Amino acid sequence: MWNKDKSLILSRILTVAAAIAALITAFFIPAIAEWYEYEMSVEANSVFDRSTMFVPMCVTLYVCDVLALGALWNLHILLRNISREEVFTNRNTACLRRISWICMGVGVVMMIFGLWSSIFIFFGMCALMFGLIMRVLKNVFEKAVEIKSENDFTI
């Protein structure tokens, strides 16, 4: 039977798998950038010349890969704390805060790369929106921590 413990274990496994995928992807970023530059060379919607996008795309992908690893690390800490029955704590709120800022950072980086390839503006907006959602979730957790701490001091 499926239960919350199995769900938590699955979440932790998927977080580790995503981190491994991000590490493996880092080795293929130059090939991905070269392929994208070649395949998308006919797109006309860009501010800068498409033939100069290899280096900016590599930089963008490496920065986003490092930020993704940072978000996954914070998610790993959050899931570890939850597995220890430490749910509404300041440490979890800090993890959510860092994840939200990382998502916003990815959004900004993607929007900047949108000057070379306009589709990345869409991806940047999605990352910014996810960062905003994480920020709201962080605020909810922060309020829950405050309520929990008040309840702990009530006799």
Backbone as a chain_set.jsonl record, in Angstrom:
{"seq": "MWNKDKSLILSRILTVAAAIAALITAFFIPAIAEWYEYEMSVEANSVFDRSTMFVPMCVTLYVCDVLALGALWNLHILLRNISREEVFTNRNTACLRRISWICMGVGVVMMIFGLWSSIFIFFGMCALMFGLIMRVLKNVFEKAVEIKSENDFTI", "coords": {"N": [[0.84, -1.188, 0.0], [0.482, 2.223, -0.757], [1.953, 4.918, 0.953], [2.606, 7.829, 3.058], [5.297, 7.71, 3.842], [6.545, 6.134, 1.886], [6.112, 7.798, -0.268], [7.681, 9.981, 0.446], [10.212, 8.777, 0.398], [10.342, 8.172, -2.333], [10.363, 10.781, -3.354], [12.83, 11.682, -2.386], [14.562, 9.928, -3.736], [14.042, 10.666, -6.402], [14.968, 13.282, -6.317], [17.732, 12.908, -5.942], [18.247, 11.511, -8.317], [17.664, 13.513, -10.185], [19.699, 15.308, -9.577], [21.941, 13.806, -10.304], [21.414, 13.594, -13.04], [21.656, 16.309, -13.724], [24.365, 16.707, -13.207], [25.52, 14.957, -15.096], [24.558, 16.121, -17.442], [26.037, 18.458, -17.52], [28.446, 17.764, -18.708], [27.767, 17.576, -21.355], [26.988, 20.033, -22.286], [28.414, 21.817, -24.142], [28.038, 20.361, -26.569], [25.261, 20.324, -26.732], [24.74, 23.069, -26.99], [26.0, 23.595, -29.417], [24.505, 21.953, -31.155], [21.956, 23.16, -30.847], [22.45, 25.736, -31.822], [22.995, 25.149, -34.497], [20.588, 23.849, -35.345], [18.624, 25.785, -34.9], [19.259, 27.945, -36.477], [17.776, 29.291, -38.368], [15.84, 30.795, -37.177], [14.437, 33.977, -36.784], [13.833, 35.734, -34.772], [15.542, 37.449, -32.789], [17.736, 39.517, -30.866], [20.506, 39.686, -30.977], [23.077, 38.454, -33.207], [22.599, 35.22, -34.469], [24.719, 33.566, -34.975], [26.568, 34.024, -33.05], [25.86, 32.818, -30.702], [26.82, 30.555, -29.356], [28.759, 30.649, -27.202], [27.384, 32.362, -25.283], [25.172, 30.691, -24.825], [26.341, 28.388, -23.755], [27.395, 29.47, -21.375], [25.002, 30.298, -20.16], [23.681, 27.811, -19.836], [25.505, 26.447, -18.177], [25.471, 28.102, -15.886], [22.761, 27.87, -15.172], [22.714, 25.136, -14.683], [24.371, 24.885, -12.427], [22.866, 26.428, -10.646], [20.558, 24.857, -10.58], [21.56, 22.556, -9.343], [22.088, 23.67, -6.848], [19.451, 24.273, -6.025], [18.408, 21.687, -5.957], [19.984, 20.59, -3.93], [19.092, 22.074, -1.719], [16.458, 21.203, -1.714], [16.88, 18.542, -1.126], [17.836, 18.767, 1.52], [15.537, 19.834, 2.71], [13.704, 17.695, 2.334], [15.022, 15.743, 3.824], [14.847, 16.85, 6.389], [12.06, 16.774, 6.709], [11.667, 14.025, 6.699], [12.711, 13.455, 9.152], [10.747, 14.266, 10.779], [10.718, 16.993, 11.207], [9.096, 19.486, 10.351], [7.78, 22.154, 10.271], [9.948, 24.322, 10.551], [12.538, 26.781, 11.045], [14.738, 26.213, 9.47], [13.682, 24.788, 7.289], [12.108, 26.752, 6.175], [14.129, 28.505, 5.387], [15.355, 26.925, 3.425], [13.298, 26.817, 1.502], [13.192, 29.54, 0.902], [15.736, 29.946, -0.275], [15.474, 28.235, -2.495], [13.448, 29.555, -3.88], [14.731, 31.991, -4.569], [16.762, 30.979, -6.164], [15.291, 29.94, -8.305], [14.274, 32.335, -9.312], [16.679, 33.508, -10.085], [17.463, 31.752, -12.145], [15.418, 32.33, -13.912], [15.997, 35.018, -14.59], [18.52, 34.694, -15.811], [17.81, 33.09, -18.006], [16.066, 34.844, -19.324], [17.826, 36.832, -20.112], [19.383, 35.362, -21.92], [17.445, 35.105, -23.764], [17.787, 37.168, -25.525], [19.278, 36.144, -27.582], [17.878, 33.914, -28.405], [14.576, 33.789, -28.737], [12.698, 32.011, -27.577], [13.647, 31.369, -25.098], [12.886, 33.412, -23.461], [10.302, 32.781, -22.775], [10.807, 30.428, -21.246], [12.256, 31.62, -19.211], [10.304, 33.255, -18.059], [8.604, 31.266, -17.076], [10.28, 30.108, -15.118], [10.592, 32.313, -13.418], [7.94, 32.584, -12.567], [7.598, 30.154, -11.213], [9.448, 30.584, -9.188], [8.143, 32.648, -7.86], [5.878, 31.283, -6.936], [7.131, 29.496, -5.207], [8.049, 31.33, -3.387], [5.682, 32.259, -2.227], [4.866, 29.879, -1.029], [6.951, 29.632, 0.775], [6.359, 31.808, 2.425], [3.966, 30.904, 3.556], [4.923, 28.684, 4.986], [6.586, 30.068, 6.744], [4.736, 31.486, 8.26], [3.423, 29.325, 9.413], [5.477, 28.273, 10.981], [5.721, 30.32, 12.803], [3.19, 30.219, 14.074], [3.319, 27.632, 15.14], [5.452, 27.925, 16.934], [4.311, 29.753, 18.73], [2.272, 28.132, 19.724], [3.765, 26.151, 20.987], [4.762, 27.499, 23.184], [2.514, 27.941, 24.627], [0.675, 27.053, 27.449]], "CA": [[0.0, 0.0, 0.0], [1.222, 3.471, -0.866], [1.738, 5.774, 2.116], [3.407, 9.054, 3.046], [6.72, 7.372, 3.969], [7.002, 5.708, 0.56], [6.103, 8.998, -1.107], [8.859, 10.757, 0.838], [11.376, 8.054, -0.127], [10.345, 8.392, -3.786], [10.787, 12.174, -3.585], [14.275, 11.758, -2.14], [15.22, 9.219, -4.84], [13.925, 11.496, -7.595], [15.854, 14.436, -6.134], [19.099, 12.426, -6.219], [18.309, 11.204, -9.756], [17.724, 14.793, -10.902], [21.045, 15.86, -9.36], [22.849, 13.028, -11.153], [21.141, 14.022, -14.42], [22.236, 17.646, -13.9], [25.827, 16.548, -13.291], [25.834, 14.343, -16.395], [24.256, 17.126, -18.47], [27.12, 19.449, -17.551], [29.475, 17.304, -19.641], [27.261, 17.654, -22.732], [26.512, 21.389, -22.592], [28.924, 22.332, -25.422], [27.387, 19.654, -27.681], [23.875, 20.8, -26.783], [24.769, 24.434, -27.518], [26.35, 23.499, -30.841], [23.334, 21.405, -31.84], [20.895, 24.161, -30.846], [22.845, 26.807, -32.731], [22.851, 24.629, -35.858], [19.182, 23.561, -35.641], [17.783, 26.973, -34.802], [19.914, 29.061, -37.166], [16.84, 29.987, -39.25], [14.939, 31.634, -36.402], [14.78, 35.385, -36.993], [13.454, 36.525, -33.604], [16.595, 37.623, -31.804], [18.366, 40.835, -30.888], [21.888, 39.488, -31.404], [23.304, 37.529, -34.306], [22.496, 33.829, -34.041], [26.003, 32.872, -35.126], [27.403, 34.31, -31.869], [25.147, 32.376, -29.508], [27.403, 29.362, -28.75], [29.348, 30.963, -25.888], [26.347, 32.758, -24.316], [24.328, 29.562, -24.458], [27.12, 27.552, -22.833], [27.427, 30.158, -20.081], [23.649, 30.224, -19.615], [23.391, 26.446, -19.402], [26.337, 26.125, -17.012], [24.948, 28.845, -14.725], [21.494, 27.25, -14.792], [23.019, 23.813, -14.139], [24.863, 25.093, -11.056], [21.725, 26.872, -9.842], [19.686, 23.687, -10.398], [22.183, 21.724, -8.309], [21.839, 24.353, -5.575], [18.046, 24.073, -5.665], [18.235, 20.282, -5.601], [20.605, 20.389, -2.619], [18.165, 22.613, -0.725], [15.315, 20.3, -1.684], [17.352, 17.355, -0.401], [17.848, 19.129, 2.947], [14.138, 19.966, 3.107], [13.121, 16.351, 2.426], [15.663, 15.075, 4.957], [14.228, 17.383, 7.61], [10.687, 16.264, 6.794], [11.743, 12.611, 7.087], [13.024, 13.447, 10.596], [9.575, 14.848, 11.446], [10.969, 18.417, 11.456], [8.415, 20.078, 9.199], [7.654, 23.606, 10.352], [11.132, 24.856, 11.222], [13.187, 27.887, 10.34], [15.645, 25.646, 8.46], [12.892, 24.485, 6.096], [11.747, 28.043, 5.585], [15.335, 29.002, 4.713], [15.516, 26.13, 2.191], [12.314, 27.297, 0.53], [13.613, 30.882, 0.49], [16.849, 29.786, -1.225], [14.949, 27.658, -3.739], [12.713, 30.6, -4.615], [15.699, 32.918, -5.159], [17.457, 30.267, -7.242], [14.374, 29.93, -9.459], [14.258, 33.697, -9.864], [17.963, 33.678, -10.77], [17.383, 31.016, -13.416], [14.538, 33.106, -14.783], [16.728, 36.189, -15.095], [19.556, 34.215, -16.744], [17.125, 32.659, -19.233], [15.538, 36.028, -20.023], [18.968, 37.476, -20.767], [19.708, 34.562, -23.101], [16.373, 35.352, -24.726], [18.252, 38.114, -26.552], [19.794, 35.338, -28.692], [16.84, 32.982, -28.835], [13.388, 34.32, -28.067], [11.962, 30.996, -26.826], [14.151, 31.345, -23.722], [12.117, 34.393, -22.687], [9.196, 31.99, -22.218], [11.358, 29.592, -20.177], [12.598, 32.524, -18.115], [9.058, 33.651, -17.388], [8.154, 30.083, -16.315], [11.139, 29.992, -13.937], [10.225, 33.411, -12.515], [6.638, 32.255, -11.991], [7.825, 29.094, -10.232], [10.1, 31.244, -8.057], [7.108, 33.378, -7.133], [5.079, 30.285, -6.232], [7.954, 29.022, -4.087], [8.101, 32.428, -2.418], [4.408, 32.221, -1.509], [4.945, 28.688, -0.185], [7.87, 29.987, 1.87], [5.626, 32.682, 3.343], [3.026, 30.057, 4.281], [5.725, 27.938, 5.955], [7.056, 31.014, 7.756], [3.602, 31.752, 9.154], [3.184, 28.087, 10.171], [6.536, 28.201, 12.001], [5.358, 31.304, 13.827], [2.044, 29.681, 14.819], [3.817, 26.472, 15.895], [6.258, 28.402, 18.056], [3.361, 30.305, 19.702], [1.581, 26.999, 20.356], [4.722, 25.46, 21.836], [4.922, 28.246, 24.415], [1.228, 28.006, 25.321], [0.537, 25.963, 28.428]], "C": [[0.881, 1.246, 0.0], [0.911, 4.349, 0.338], [2.692, 6.96, 2.051], [4.902, 8.766, 3.156], [7.298, 6.946, 2.618], [7.059, 6.896, -0.393], [7.332, 9.861, -0.825], [10.139, 10.105, 0.315], [11.479, 8.257, -1.635], [10.817, 9.808, -4.115], [12.289, 12.326, -3.4], [15.061, 11.071, -3.254], [15.185, 10.064, -6.109], [14.806, 12.741, -7.515], [17.302, 14.05, -6.434], [19.258, 12.128, -7.703], [18.404, 12.49, -10.585], [19.096, 15.431, -10.747], [22.067, 15.123, -10.22], [22.662, 13.421, -12.611], [21.741, 15.4, -14.693], [23.749, 17.576, -14.003], [26.243, 15.955, -14.629], [25.621, 15.345, -17.523], [25.382, 18.142, -18.612], [28.213, 19.053, -18.545], [29.056, 17.479, -21.101], [26.8, 19.05, -23.138], [27.11, 21.943, -23.883], [28.267, 21.653, -26.637], [25.942, 20.114, -27.844], [23.817, 22.196, -27.397], [25.08, 24.433, -29.012], [25.168, 22.981, -31.648], [22.232, 22.46, -31.941], [21.205, 25.29, -31.815], [22.645, 26.375, -34.183], [21.38, 24.454, -36.226], [18.325, 24.815, -35.701], [18.364, 28.174, -35.544], [18.963, 29.83, -38.068], [15.888, 30.905, -38.485], [15.385, 33.091, -36.506], [14.519, 36.247, -35.762], [14.576, 36.582, -32.579], [17.209, 39.004, -31.965], [19.791, 40.719, -31.422], [21.962, 38.461, -32.521], [23.326, 36.094, -33.792], [23.839, 33.086, -34.129], [26.928, 33.099, -33.926], [26.812, 33.737, -30.582], [25.788, 31.178, -28.805], [27.933, 29.646, -27.344], [28.276, 31.434, -24.899], [25.449, 31.592, -23.897], [25.059, 28.621, -23.505], [27.147, 28.175, -21.442], [26.059, 30.059, -19.402], [23.358, 28.836, -19.064], [24.236, 26.032, -18.2], [25.829, 26.828, -15.753], [23.646, 28.206, -14.24], [21.711, 25.864, -14.188], [23.5, 23.931, -12.693], [23.718, 25.536, -10.144], [20.761, 25.713, -9.582], [20.25, 22.757, -9.325], [21.998, 22.345, -6.924], [20.405, 24.165, -5.105], [17.8, 22.628, -5.237], [18.857, 19.968, -4.238], [19.675, 20.893, -1.512], [16.917, 21.745, -0.607], [15.666, 19.017, -0.929], [17.354, 17.612, 1.115], [16.414, 19.217, 3.473], [13.493, 18.595, 3.294], [13.731, 15.555, 3.585], [15.052, 15.544, 6.276], [12.811, 16.85, 7.794], [10.702, 14.796, 7.214], [12.09, 12.448, 8.569], [11.892, 14.038, 11.42], [9.808, 16.294, 11.871], [10.389, 19.19, 10.28], [8.415, 21.602, 9.264], [8.784, 24.178, 11.195], [11.707, 26.0, 10.394], [14.14, 27.38, 9.255], [14.896, 25.327, 7.167], [12.448, 25.759, 5.39], [12.935, 28.63, 4.826], [15.588, 28.233, 3.415], [14.548, 26.601, 1.115], [12.676, 28.69, 0.016], [14.734, 30.797, -0.542], [16.371, 29.212, -2.547], [14.212, 28.717, -4.551], [13.672, 31.589, -5.275], [16.466, 32.265, -6.301], [16.576, 30.225, -8.486], [14.305, 31.304, -10.112], [15.557, 33.976, -10.621], [17.981, 32.964, -12.104], [16.511, 31.782, -14.402], [15.237, 34.306, -15.391], [17.776, 35.768, -16.121], [18.918, 33.803, -18.072], [16.589, 33.849, -20.023], [16.661, 36.777, -20.733], [19.357, 36.698, -22.013], [18.618, 34.675, -24.161], [16.735, 36.39, -25.772], [18.821, 37.375, -27.766], [18.729, 34.41, -29.255], [15.565, 33.277, -28.05], [12.604, 33.279, -27.268], [12.404, 30.955, -25.362], [13.498, 32.425, -22.853], [10.941, 33.684, -22.024], [9.684, 31.125, -21.055], [11.73, 30.439, -18.957], [11.373, 32.964, -17.335], [8.505, 32.49, -16.553], [8.972, 29.935, -15.033], [10.822, 31.103, -12.931], [8.891, 33.129, -11.826], [6.787, 31.161, -10.933], [8.512, 29.664, -8.994], [9.103, 32.008, -7.209], [6.226, 32.421, -6.332], [5.845, 29.745, -5.025], [8.028, 30.08, -2.993], [6.826, 32.452, -1.573], [4.388, 31.021, -0.56], [5.864, 28.932, 1.011], [7.161, 30.867, 2.893], [4.614, 31.899, 4.174], [3.77, 29.265, 5.359], [6.187, 28.847, 7.087], [5.954, 31.309, 8.773], [3.303, 30.522, 10.009], [4.234, 27.912, 11.272], [6.203, 29.144, 13.152], [4.209, 30.785, 14.696], [2.484, 28.503, 15.686], [4.611, 26.922, 17.116], [5.374, 29.036, 19.127], [2.645, 29.182, 20.468], [2.519, 26.243, 21.295], [4.907, 26.162, 23.188], [3.625, 28.378, 25.221], [1.104, 26.797, 26.248], [-0.839, 25.36, 28.325]], "O": [[1.902, 1.298, 0.685], [-0.252, 4.511, 0.709], [3.484, 7.085, 1.117], [5.704, 9.52, 2.605], [8.402, 7.349, 2.252], [7.958, 6.983, -1.229], [7.946, 10.402, -1.745], [11.043, 10.795, -0.155], [12.569, 8.486, -2.161], [11.588, 10.003, -5.055], [12.945, 13.023, -4.174], [16.107, 11.568, -3.673], [16.189, 10.167, -6.813], [15.329, 13.2, -8.531], [18.015, 14.793, -7.108], [20.289, 12.454, -8.291], [19.139, 12.545, -11.57], [19.605, 16.035, -11.691], [22.958, 15.745, -10.799], [23.641, 13.567, -13.343], [22.278, 15.637, -15.775], [24.353, 18.299, -14.794], [27.218, 16.405, -15.23], [26.42, 15.409, -18.458], [25.646, 18.629, -19.711], [28.836, 19.92, -19.157], [29.909, 17.523, -21.987], [26.269, 19.224, -24.235], [26.36, 22.507, -24.679], [27.976, 22.321, -27.629], [25.458, 20.275, -28.965], [22.953, 22.478, -28.227], [24.482, 25.19, -29.776], [24.863, 23.517, -32.713], [21.638, 22.633, -33.005], [20.326, 25.749, -32.544], [22.174, 27.162, -35.005], [20.965, 24.869, -37.309], [17.385, 24.881, -36.493], [17.989, 29.311, -35.258], [19.303, 30.93, -38.502], [15.196, 31.717, -39.1], [16.564, 33.4, -36.337], [14.954, 37.397, -35.725], [14.558, 35.835, -31.6], [17.204, 39.583, -33.052], [20.233, 41.547, -32.219], [21.022, 37.698, -32.747], [23.99, 35.791, -32.801], [24.053, 32.094, -33.431], [27.958, 32.436, -33.804], [27.219, 34.129, -29.488], [25.325, 30.812, -27.725], [27.581, 28.941, -26.399], [28.254, 30.95, -23.767], [25.017, 31.519, -22.747], [24.464, 28.115, -22.553], [26.943, 27.483, -20.445], [25.973, 29.769, -18.209], [22.846, 28.699, -17.953], [23.746, 25.344, -17.304], [25.765, 26.223, -14.682], [23.45, 28.023, -13.039], [20.978, 25.458, -13.286], [23.079, 23.157, -11.833], [23.611, 25.076, -9.008], [20.208, 25.6, -8.488], [19.505, 22.233, -8.497], [21.779, 21.633, -5.944], [20.164, 23.925, -3.922], [17.075, 22.373, -4.275], [18.312, 19.167, -3.478], [19.492, 20.224, -0.495], [16.381, 21.573, 0.488], [14.845, 18.478, -0.187], [16.921, 16.761, 1.892], [16.119, 18.727, 4.563], [12.815, 18.356, 4.293], [13.035, 14.784, 4.246], [14.775, 14.739, 7.165], [12.411, 16.514, 8.908], [9.853, 14.364, 7.993], [11.792, 11.414, 9.167], [12.051, 14.285, 12.616], [9.161, 16.772, 12.803], [11.099, 19.511, 9.327], [8.993, 22.262, 8.4], [8.616, 24.477, 12.377], [11.401, 26.157, 9.212], [14.327, 28.044, 8.236], [15.411, 25.566, 6.074], [12.42, 25.828, 4.161], [12.765, 29.19, 3.743], [15.993, 28.826, 2.415], [14.929, 26.764, -0.044], [12.49, 28.988, -1.164], [14.697, 31.486, -1.561], [16.813, 29.65, -3.609], [14.34, 28.766, -5.774], [13.453, 31.987, -6.419], [16.784, 32.92, -7.293], [17.058, 30.449, -9.597], [14.279, 31.41, -11.338], [15.538, 34.608, -11.677], [18.464, 33.514, -13.094], [16.833, 31.87, -15.587], [15.083, 34.579, -16.581], [17.912, 36.396, -17.171], [19.435, 34.134, -19.14], [16.653, 33.86, -21.252], [16.467, 37.298, -21.832], [19.632, 37.294, -23.054], [18.853, 34.369, -25.33], [16.066, 36.489, -26.8], [18.842, 37.927, -28.866], [18.694, 34.156, -30.459], [15.497, 33.04, -26.844], [11.892, 33.659, -26.339], [11.633, 30.557, -24.489], [13.561, 32.345, -21.626], [10.62, 33.945, -20.865], [9.052, 31.09, -19.999], [11.539, 30.019, -17.815], [11.397, 33.038, -16.107], [7.998, 32.704, -15.452], [8.41, 29.664, -13.971], [10.787, 30.855, -11.726], [8.733, 33.405, -10.636], [6.166, 31.237, -9.873], [8.192, 29.27, -7.872], [9.201, 32.018, -5.982], [5.867, 32.708, -5.19], [5.273, 29.561, -3.95], [8.067, 29.753, -1.807], [6.881, 32.641, -0.358], [3.944, 31.137, 0.582], [5.58, 28.487, 2.123], [7.343, 30.689, 4.098], [4.42, 32.188, 5.354], [3.315, 29.179, 6.5], [6.181, 28.449, 8.252], [6.2, 31.374, 9.978], [2.97, 30.649, 11.187], [3.914, 27.454, 12.369], [6.38, 28.806, 14.323], [4.256, 30.903, 15.92], [2.067, 28.39, 16.839], [4.459, 26.365, 18.203], [5.649, 28.878, 20.317], [2.44, 29.265, 21.679], [2.066, 25.739, 22.322], [5.171, 25.516, 24.202], [3.634, 28.863, 26.352], [1.398, 25.666, 25.86], [-1.162, 24.428, 29.061]]}, "num_chains": 1, "name": "protein.A"}
